[in-house]
Amino acid sequence: MAGKRKIVTLVVIIICLSYAIAGCSKQKDKNTLEIGFCMTLDDPYWQNMRLGAMDEGKKLGAVVTITNAKEDPVTQIQQIQEMIGKGVDAVCLVPMKSEPLVSGVQALNQAGIPVILVNRMVAAGCEYVCYTGTDTYQGGVTSARILMETIGGQGGIVELHQHLGTAPEIARSKALQDVMKDFPGVTLLARVPHDGDRGKAVTEMQTLLGRFPELKGVYVHGDPQAIAAAEACRDAGRTNIAVVGMGGSQEAIEAIKSELIAGTSFQQPEEEGRNGVRLAIRHLKGETLDKEYLISCPPITKSNADQFKGQF
């Protein structure tokens, strides 16, 4: 009986040593930081952010895993759960919508995984380390002021907005409303969604041209859709309508140079992706961070377009 006890004890010791060795191996592997980057890829803007995040991770020796929620908050919450199951060290999050993603961030909080918000904010009720991204509101103000100046502060305009209820849609619409307070001669005739679809931007623009024969300007959330709207105006012979976008893409800069669109606000998605990864690593290494790291968003018009190179 005593011999059997010794054998059992020896087996237990061996098993415990095996787990300890496995734990040490796992700990050793964790020298390589793993960062989940939960975002969407439904636009060249986001694809460029992805490239920046991946490249920065490579430079800093971290593994960056990208997920594509396709603007669906339910899908993104599922992807967050996958990141928790994977045991990543930190998550950079572009929230698909501010309110629904509170529960996703709360799940990360409960799992002890730090969160860096990128480009979009999340509603109250959860914790995050810091935010980095373009000052979306100020970018909207920049584009709105370009439009006001181009139309001489007079006339009717329309707004083509992105997915309703997203943080950028809310911020950019508020920016337009606030700028219009300084231009009482400008009237907002209609707000219609383009939902990130160039084809839909064309269709909506064609309808708006029929409804408003005296239309003077178009405020568009996003460069690709601004270009599509401007092309619809041009094809209809309405070249006197000023169109502004947001983003600062290579295509938009060329469109500004050719006077297809009046201007845009320069956002830097590659830098947003890079900075999200940088901040996550700085936090994981014990550095105390500020709550907000904003990236500037200057205006681009024909007068300075040659000074800019689009990031996407």
ChimeraX attribute file (.defattr): number of C-alpha atoms within 10 A of each C-alpha:
attribute: neighborCount
match mode: 1-to-1
recipient: residues
	/A:1	6
	/A:2	7
	/A:3	8
	/A:4	9
	/A:5	10
	/A:6	11
	/A:7	12
	/A:8	12
	/A:9	12
	/A:10	12
	/A:11	12
	/A:12	12
	/A:13	12
	/A:14	12
	/A:15	12
	/A:16	12
	/A:17	12
	/A:18	12
	/A:19	12
	/A:20	12
	/A:21	12
	/A:22	12
	/A:23	12
	/A:24	12
	/A:25	11
	/A:26	11
	/A:27	11
	/A:28	10
	/A:29	10
	/A:30	12
	/A:31	10
	/A:32	13
	/A:33	18
	/A:34	22
	/A:35	27
	/A:36	26
	/A:37	29
	/A:38	25
	/A:39	26
	/A:40	23
	/A:41	18
	/A:42	14
	/A:43	14
	/A:44	14
	/A:45	22
	/A:46	20
	/A:47	19
	/A:48	20
	/A:49	26
	/A:50	27
	/A:51	17
	/A:52	23
	/A:53	28
	/A:54	21
	/A:55	17
	/A:56	22
	/A:57	23
	/A:58	12
	/A:59	9
	/A:60	13
	/A:61	14
	/A:62	19
	/A:63	17
	/A:64	23
	/A:65	18
	/A:66	19
	/A:67	20
	/A:68	18
	/A:69	21
	/A:70	14
	/A:71	20
	/A:72	15
	/A:73	18
	/A:74	15
	/A:75	14
	/A:76	26
	/A:77	22
	/A:78	13
	/A:79	21
	/A:80	23
	/A:81	15
	/A:82	14
	/A:83	23
	/A:84	20
	/A:85	10
	/A:86	11
	/A:87	15
	/A:88	19
	/A:89	20
	/A:90	25
	/A:91	27
	/A:92	29
	/A:93	28
	/A:94	27
	/A:95	30
	/A:96	27
	/A:97	23
	/A:98	18
	/A:99	18
	/A:100	17
	/A:101	23
	/A:102	19
	/A:103	14
	/A:104	21
	/A:105	26
	/A:106	17
	/A:107	17
	/A:108	22
	/A:109	15
	/A:110	11
	/A:111	13
	/A:112	13
	/A:113	20
	/A:114	23
	/A:115	27
	/A:116	25
	/A:117	25
	/A:118	28
	/A:119	23
	/A:120	21
	/A:121	23
	/A:122	24
	/A:123	16
	/A:124	9
	/A:125	10
	/A:126	15
	/A:127	17
	/A:128	20
	/A:129	16
	/A:130	21
	/A:131	25
	/A:132	24
	/A:133	25
	/A:134	23
	/A:135	19
	/A:136	26
	/A:137	19
	/A:138	17
	/A:139	24
	/A:140	30
	/A:141	25
	/A:142	24
	/A:143	32
	/A:144	29
	/A:145	22
	/A:146	24
	/A:147	26
	/A:148	24
	/A:149	12
	/A:150	18
	/A:151	20
	/A:152	13
	/A:153	17
	/A:154	16
	/A:155	18
	/A:156	19
	/A:157	24
	/A:158	21
	/A:159	21
	/A:160	25
	/A:161	23
	/A:162	23
	/A:163	18
	/A:164	14
	/A:165	13
	/A:166	18
	/A:167	21
	/A:168	23
	/A:169	20
	/A:170	16
	/A:171	20
	/A:172	25
	/A:173	22
	/A:174	15
	/A:175	21
	/A:176	22
	/A:177	14
	/A:178	14
	/A:179	17
	/A:180	19
	/A:181	10
	/A:182	12
	/A:183	16
	/A:184	11
	/A:185	13
	/A:186	19
	/A:187	16
	/A:188	17
	/A:189	14
	/A:190	14
	/A:191	15
	/A:192	16
	/A:193	18
	/A:194	26
	/A:195	17
	/A:196	20
	/A:197	16
	/A:198	18
	/A:199	14
	/A:200	16
	/A:201	27
	/A:202	21
	/A:203	14
	/A:204	17
	/A:205	25
	/A:206	16
	/A:207	11
	/A:208	18
	/A:209	16
	/A:210	11
	/A:211	12
	/A:212	14
	/A:213	10
	/A:214	14
	/A:215	21
	/A:216	24
	/A:217	25
	/A:218	27
	/A:219	29
	/A:220	32
	/A:221	28
	/A:222	25
	/A:223	28
	/A:224	24
	/A:225	26
	/A:226	31
	/A:227	24
	/A:228	20
	/A:229	31
	/A:230	30
	/A:231	19
	/A:232	20
	/A:233	23
	/A:234	14
	/A:235	11
	/A:236	12
	/A:237	10
	/A:238	17
	/A:239	17
	/A:240	13
	/A:241	21
	/A:242	24
	/A:243	33
	/A:244	33
	/A:245	32
	/A:246	29
	/A:247	29
	/A:248	31
	/A:249	26
	/A:250	15
	/A:251	13
	/A:252	29
	/A:253	29
	/A:254	18
	/A:255	20
	/A:256	25
	/A:257	18
	/A:258	11
	/A:259	16
	/A:260	23
	/A:261	29
	/A:262	29
	/A:263	34
	/A:264	35
	/A:265	28
	/A:266	26
	/A:267	26
	/A:268	23
	/A:269	30
	/A:270	22
	/A:271	21
	/A:272	25
	/A:273	29
	/A:274	20
	/A:275	25
	/A:276	32
	/A:277	30
	/A:278	17
	/A:279	22
	/A:280	26
	/A:281	21
	/A:282	13
	/A:283	18
	/A:284	14
	/A:285	9
	/A:286	8
	/A:287	11
	/A:288	10
	/A:289	13
	/A:290	10
	/A:291	12
	/A:292	13
	/A:293	18
	/A:294	16
	/A:295	18
	/A:296	16
	/A:297	25
	/A:298	14
	/A:299	21
	/A:300	28
	/A:301	19
	/A:302	16
	/A:303	10
	/A:304	13
	/A:305	20
	/A:306	13
	/A:307	8
	/A:308	13
	/A:309	13
	/A:310	17
	/A:311	19
	/A:312	20
